[in-house]
Amino acid sequence: MEHNRINMINKDEIEAEAKTAQEAIKIALSKLGLKKTEVQISILREENKGLFSMQGTKLAKVRVKKKL
């Protein structure tokens, strides 16, 4: 079972981890209450797929920050 992780850096910036980068972005946007066009997205780590493309051993990690 995958565990999503969220780290609020401040009220306008969040780091999120999930099975995929897209899922992590979706979680971060939801927590911030913002749309994709209102933020800057940095992919800190792509998911690490396991043997034979099975479920990854490392979660994808993104930083989502509200645009000024």
C-alpha positions in Angstrom: 0.0 0.0 0.0 1.4 3.4 -1.0 1.4 6.3 1.4 1.1 9.8 0.1 3.2 12.3 2.0 2.7 16.1 2.3 5.0 18.7 3.7 3.6 22.2 4.0 6.6 24.6 3.7 4.3 27.6 4.1 0.8 28.7 3.2 1.9 29.1 -0.5 4.2 26.2 -1.0 4.0 22.5 -0.5 6.0 19.3 -1.2 4.0 16.2 -1.9 4.9 12.6 -2.6 2.8 10.0 -4.3 3.0 7.0 -6.6 3.3 9.3 -9.7 4.3 12.9 -10.2 0.9 13.7 -11.6 -0.8 12.3 -8.5 1.5 14.3 -6.2 0.7 17.5 -8.2 -3.0 16.8 -7.9 -2.7 16.3 -4.1 -0.6 19.5 -3.7 -3.1 21.5 -5.7 -6.0 20.2 -3.7 -4.2 21.1 -0.4 -3.3 24.6 -1.6 -6.8 25.2 -3.1 -5.2 26.4 -6.4 -5.3 25.6 -10.1 -2.4 24.4 -12.1 -2.2 27.8 -13.9 -1.7 29.5 -10.5 1.4 27.6 -9.4 5.0 26.8 -10.3 5.7 23.0 -10.3 9.1 21.5 -9.7 9.5 17.7 -10.0 12.1 16.8 -7.3 12.0 13.1 -8.0 10.3 10.8 -10.4 8.8 7.6 -9.2 11.2 4.6 -9.1 9.6 1.7 -10.9 10.4 -1.7 -9.5 11.3 -4.9 -11.3 9.3 -5.5 -14.5 7.6 -2.0 -14.1 5.9 -3.2 -11.0 4.8 -0.7 -8.3 7.7 1.7 -7.5 9.9 1.4 -4.5 10.3 5.2 -4.3 7.5 7.8 -4.5 7.6 10.7 -6.9 8.1 14.0 -5.2 7.1 17.5 -6.3 7.2 21.0 -5.0 4.2 23.2 -5.8 4.5 27.0 -5.2 1.9 29.7 -5.7 3.0 32.2 -8.4 3.5 35.7 -7.2 
